[in-house]
Amino acid sequence: MNLRYLKNSDLSISQITNLLAYKEQPSFNRSFKLWTGLTPLEWRNQAMLQ
């Protein structure tokens, strides 16, 4: 997955979910956490600190 969507703070997690063609945000959150060990919001918050 391209992480540029999460780096764009103008996009909500819900908008990203739709852009990636997930039907529901919880499904995206679960998949993302399996791939990265973090929720999308946790990942975004960490990326903004760097």
MODELLER restraints for C-alpha pairs under 7 A, 6 or more apart:
rsr = mdl.restraints
at = mdl.atoms
rsr.add(forms.Gaussian(group=physical.xy_distance, feature=features.Distance(at['CA:5:A'], at['CA:16:A']), mean=6.48, stdev=0.5))
rsr.add(forms.Gaussian(group=physical.xy_distance, feature=features.Distance(at['CA:6:A'], at['CA:44:A']), mean=5.87, stdev=0.5))
rsr.add(forms.Gaussian(group=physical.xy_distance, feature=features.Distance(at['CA:7:A'], at['CA:44:A']), mean=6.45, stdev=0.5))
rsr.add(forms.Gaussian(group=physical.xy_distance, feature=features.Distance(at['CA:14:A'], at['CA:25:A']), mean=6.15, stdev=0.5))
rsr.add(forms.Gaussian(group=physical.xy_distance, feature=features.Distance(at['CA:17:A'], at['CA:25:A']), mean=5.72, stdev=0.5))
rsr.add(forms.Gaussian(group=physical.xy_distance, feature=features.Distance(at['CA:17:A'], at['CA:28:A']), mean=6.18, stdev=0.5))
rsr.add(forms.Gaussian(group=physical.xy_distance, feature=features.Distance(at['CA:22:A'], at['CA:28:A']), mean=6.24, stdev=0.5))
rsr.add(forms.Gaussian(group=physical.xy_distance, feature=features.Distance(at['CA:29:A'], at['CA:39:A']), mean=5.75, stdev=0.5))
rsr.add(forms.Gaussian(group=physical.xy_distance, feature=features.Distance(at['CA:29:A'], at['CA:40:A']), mean=6.29, stdev=0.5))
rsr.add(forms.Gaussian(group=physical.xy_distance, feature=features.Distance(at['CA:32:A'], at['CA:39:A']), mean=6.24, stdev=0.5))
rsr.add(forms.Gaussian(group=physical.xy_distance, feature=features.Distance(at['CA:32:A'], at['CA:40:A']), mean=6.45, stdev=0.5))
rsr.add(forms.Gaussian(group=physical.xy_distance, feature=features.Distance(at['CA:33:A'], at['CA:39:A']), mean=4.97, stdev=0.5))
